[in-house]
Amino acid sequence: MLSKKLLLIITLTLLASNSPAKDHAHWAYEGAMGPEKWGMLSEEFATCTIGKQQSPIDIVSDKAVKKDLPPLEFDYQPIPLGVQNNGHTIYIAADKAGKLTLDKQSYSLAQFHFHTPSEEAVDGKRADMVAHFVHKNDKGELLVVALFLNQGAANAELDKIWQVLPKEEGELQQHEKISVDLTKLLPESKQYYSFIGSLTIPPCTESVKWVVLKSPVTLSTEQLKTFQTLYPHNARPLQPVGEREIAVSK
């Protein structure tokens, strides 16, 4: 069995690339290669089965510990759009988009992608969609920000991406004339839940810091259906919380 350190190295290698590794195409969200089987598909995926801090989880708000959590200091810059249909989701390369500072620690944004329905739940309810913003710091530690999206008004910034969604799996597509401002995707309120979890896809690497924004943003029903035409369900089932503490902003 591979060590956690080696699993982390494998994961960071994937994040450093503009495109997730091709050998991850052998897992799926249903059937014989679905989530229940991930840990048995490869030795390096074993943590998906034996891990004790797996994600996503159901956040029970009444059990979350209220704390004076440090503020989220987003320093994102507009970037030319680089988008890919990688066979599991729509993936946006964002390694030049800036950083997030949390508790005096700086995390550089690497990429973001989407799941429908949301992988995380709050009080048993999942949002229509979630965007995961994947960051890492100089120590190689991972931090993922989860942003819920629910049906409502159309999302203008999201529409820039949706207009050029790749219909088929393939390489990263660069659209230099399309600029995406990630700050416009974020809600005004930055209150959040925080806990330690894992990546929600193989190899399910643990010791990932999760930040789940409490306030959702909207996308139109048409925008949701456009994504679901490609990926009608690409969310991992909820995992046991166990003894983990979930903190929440006061």
C-alpha positions as CSV (number, residue, x, y, z in Angstrom):
1,M,0.0,0.0,0.0
2,L,1.3,3.4,-0.9
3,S,2.1,5.9,1.9
4,K,0.1,9.0,2.4
5,K,3.2,11.0,1.5
6,L,3.5,9.3,-1.9
7,L,-0.3,9.7,-2.5
8,L,0.1,13.4,-1.8
9,I,3.0,13.6,-4.3
10,I,0.9,11.9,-7.0
11,T,-2.0,14.3,-6.4
12,L,0.2,17.4,-6.5
13,T,1.7,16.2,-9.8
14,L,-1.8,16.1,-11.2
15,L,-2.6,19.6,-9.9
16,A,0.6,21.0,-11.4
17,S,-0.5,20.0,-14.8
18,N,-3.0,22.0,-17.0
19,S,-4.9,18.8,-17.4
20,P,-5.7,15.9,-15.1
21,A,-3.8,12.7,-15.9
22,K,-5.1,10.4,-18.6
23,D,-4.8,7.3,-16.4
24,H,-7.6,8.6,-14.2
25,A,-10.1,7.8,-17.0
26,H,-10.6,4.3,-15.6
27,W,-12.9,5.3,-12.7
28,A,-16.5,6.5,-13.0
29,Y,-19.4,7.7,-11.0
30,E,-21.6,4.6,-11.6
31,G,-21.4,1.0,-12.5
32,A,-18.5,-1.4,-12.1
33,M,-16.0,1.5,-11.7
34,G,-18.3,3.6,-9.5
35,P,-17.5,5.2,-6.1
36,E,-18.1,2.0,-4.1
37,K,-15.4,0.3,-6.2
38,W,-12.8,3.1,-6.3
39,G,-10.6,1.7,-3.6
40,M,-10.3,-1.7,-5.4
41,L,-9.6,-0.3,-8.8
42,S,-5.9,0.5,-8.1
43,E,-3.5,0.2,-5.1
44,E,-3.0,3.9,-5.2
45,F,-6.8,4.4,-4.8
46,A,-6.9,2.4,-1.5
47,T,-7.5,5.5,0.6
48,C,-10.9,5.8,-1.1
49,T,-11.9,2.8,1.0
50,I,-9.8,2.8,4.1
51,G,-9.5,6.5,4.7
52,K,-11.0,8.0,7.9
53,Q,-11.3,11.6,6.8
54,Q,-13.1,11.3,3.4
55,S,-15.1,13.9,1.5
56,P,-17.8,14.9,0.8
57,I,-19.7,15.0,4.0
58,D,-23.1,16.2,5.3
59,I,-22.6,19.3,7.4
60,V,-25.1,19.3,10.3
61,S,-25.3,23.0,11.1
62,D,-26.5,22.5,14.7
63,K,-23.4,20.4,15.5
64,A,-20.9,22.8,13.9
65,V,-18.7,24.5,16.4
66,K,-19.0,28.3,16.2
67,K,-15.6,30.0,16.1
68,D,-13.9,33.3,15.3
69,L,-12.5,31.8,12.1
70,P,-9.9,33.8,10.2
71,P,-11.2,35.8,7.2
72,L,-10.8,34.4,3.7
73,E,-8.6,36.9,1.8
74,F,-9.2,36.2,-1.9
75,D,-6.7,37.8,-4.3
76,Y,-7.9,36.5,-7.6
77,Q,-7.1,38.1,-11.0
78,P,-9.0,37.9,-14.3
79,I,-7.5,35.2,-16.5
80,P,-7.9,34.0,-20.1
81,L,-10.2,31.0,-20.2
82,G,-8.6,27.6,-20.4
83,V,-11.3,24.9,-20.3
84,Q,-11.4,21.2,-20.6
85,N,-13.9,18.3,-20.7
86,N,-11.7,15.7,-18.9
87,G,-14.2,12.9,-18.9
88,H,-15.4,13.5,-15.4
89,T,-16.2,17.2,-15.2
90,I,-15.6,20.6,-16.8
91,Y,-12.2,21.8,-15.6
92,I,-10.8,25.3,-15.7
93,A,-7.0,25.9,-15.5
94,A,-6.4,28.7,-13.1
95,D,-2.8,28.5,-12.1
96,K,-2.4,32.2,-13.0
97,A,-5.5,33.5,-11.3
98,G,-4.0,34.4,-7.9
99,K,-4.2,33.1,-4.4
100,L,-6.2,32.8,-1.2
101,T,-4.7,33.8,2.2
102,L,-6.1,32.1,5.3
103,D,-4.7,32.5,8.8
104,K,-1.5,34.2,7.3
105,Q,-1.0,31.2,5.0
106,S,-1.0,31.7,1.3
107,Y,-2.5,29.2,-1.1
108,S,-2.2,29.5,-4.8
109,L,-5.2,28.6,-6.9
110,A,-4.5,25.7,-9.4
111,Q,-7.8,24.9,-11.0
112,F,-11.6,24.8,-10.4
113,H,-14.3,22.4,-11.6
114,F,-17.9,21.6,-11.1
115,H,-20.1,18.8,-9.7
116,T,-23.9,18.3,-9.9
117,P,-25.6,18.0,-7.6
118,S,-23.2,19.5,-5.0
119,E,-21.1,16.9,-3.4
120,E,-21.2,18.5,0.1
121,A,-24.6,18.7,1.8
122,V,-25.8,21.0,4.6
123,D,-28.4,19.4,7.0
124,G,-28.9,16.6,4.5
125,K,-29.6,18.9,1.5
126,R,-27.4,19.2,-1.6
127,A,-27.3,22.3,-3.8
128,D,-28.0,22.0,-7.5
129,M,-24.3,22.4,-8.3
130,V,-20.9,23.1,-6.6
131,A,-17.7,24.7,-7.8
132,H,-14.5,23.4,-6.2
133,F,-11.6,25.8,-6.2
134,V,-8.4,23.8,-5.6
135,H,-5.4,25.5,-4.0
136,K,-2.0,24.5,-2.6
137,N,0.6,26.3,-0.5
138,D,4.4,26.2,-0.7
139,K,4.4,23.1,1.6
140,G,2.2,21.2,-0.9
141,E,-0.8,21.3,1.4
142,L,-4.1,21.4,-0.3
143,L,-7.1,23.7,0.4
144,V,-10.4,23.4,-1.5
145,V,-13.1,26.1,-1.4
146,A,-16.6,24.8,-2.2
147,L,-19.1,27.3,-3.7
148,F,-22.7,26.2,-3.9
149,L,-24.8,27.2,-6.9
150,N,-28.6,27.0,-6.9
151,Q,-31.2,27.7,-9.6
152,G,-32.2,31.3,-9.9
153,A,-30.9,34.2,-11.9
154,A,-28.5,33.6,-14.7
155,N,-24.8,33.8,-13.8
156,A,-23.1,36.2,-16.2
157,E,-19.5,35.1,-15.3
158,L,-20.4,31.4,-15.6
159,D,-22.0,32.1,-19.0
160,K,-18.6,33.0,-20.4
161,I,-17.5,29.4,-19.7
162,W,-20.7,27.8,-20.7
163,Q,-20.7,29.4,-24.2
164,V,-17.6,27.4,-25.1
165,L,-18.2,24.2,-23.1
166,P,-16.4,21.3,-24.8
167,K,-19.1,18.7,-25.7
168,E,-16.6,15.8,-25.8
169,E,-13.7,14.7,-23.7
170,G,-10.4,16.1,-24.9
171,E,-7.4,18.4,-24.3
172,L,-7.4,21.8,-22.6
173,Q,-8.9,24.5,-24.9
174,Q,-7.5,28.0,-24.7
175,H,-9.8,31.0,-25.3
176,E,-7.5,34.0,-25.0
177,K,-10.2,36.4,-25.9
178,I,-12.5,35.3,-23.1
179,S,-11.5,36.8,-19.7
180,V,-13.0,35.2,-16.6
181,D,-13.0,37.2,-13.3
182,L,-13.3,34.7,-10.5
183,T,-14.1,37.3,-7.9
184,K,-17.4,37.8,-9.7
185,L,-18.3,34.2,-9.0
186,L,-17.9,34.5,-5.3
187,P,-20.8,35.6,-2.9
188,E,-20.7,38.8,-1.0
189,S,-20.7,37.0,2.3
190,K,-17.5,35.0,3.0
191,Q,-18.7,33.1,6.1
192,Y,-17.8,29.5,5.9
193,Y,-17.6,26.0,7.4
194,S,-14.2,24.4,7.8
195,F,-13.0,20.8,8.4
196,I,-10.3,18.4,7.3
197,G,-11.2,16.0,4.5
198,S,-10.0,14.5,1.3
199,L,-10.1,14.9,-2.4
200,T,-13.5,13.7,-3.7
201,I,-12.0,11.8,-6.6
202,P,-9.4,9.1,-6.7
203,P,-6.9,8.8,-5.2
204,C,-9.0,10.4,-2.4
205,T,-5.9,11.9,-0.7
206,E,-6.6,13.0,2.8
207,S,-5.3,15.9,5.0
208,V,-7.1,18.4,2.7
209,K,-8.4,21.6,4.3
210,W,-12.0,22.3,3.2
211,V,-13.7,25.6,3.2
212,V,-17.4,25.5,2.4
213,L,-18.9,28.9,1.8
214,K,-22.3,29.3,3.6
215,S,-23.8,31.6,1.0
216,P,-24.7,30.2,-2.4
217,V,-24.8,32.0,-5.7
218,T,-27.2,31.4,-8.6
219,L,-27.2,29.9,-12.0
220,S,-30.2,29.7,-14.4
221,T,-32.2,26.5,-14.9
222,E,-30.9,26.6,-18.5
223,Q,-27.3,26.9,-17.4
224,L,-27.8,23.9,-15.0
225,K,-29.4,21.8,-17.8
226,T,-26.5,22.7,-20.2
227,F,-24.0,21.2,-17.7
228,Q,-26.2,18.2,-16.9
229,T,-26.5,17.4,-20.6
230,L,-22.7,16.5,-20.3
231,Y,-22.7,15.3,-16.7
232,P,-26.1,14.5,-15.3
233,H,-24.6,13.2,-12.0
234,N,-20.9,13.5,-11.1
235,A,-21.0,13.7,-7.3
236,R,-19.4,11.2,-4.9
237,P,-21.8,9.8,-2.2
238,L,-21.6,11.3,1.2
239,Q,-18.9,9.9,3.5
240,P,-18.9,9.4,7.3
241,V,-18.0,12.4,9.4
242,G,-16.6,10.3,12.2
243,E,-14.9,12.2,15.0
244,R,-14.0,15.2,12.9
245,E,-14.8,18.7,14.1
246,I,-16.7,21.0,11.8
247,A,-16.1,24.7,12.6
248,V,-18.3,27.5,11.4
249,S,-17.9,31.3,11.3
250,K,-19.7,33.1,14.1
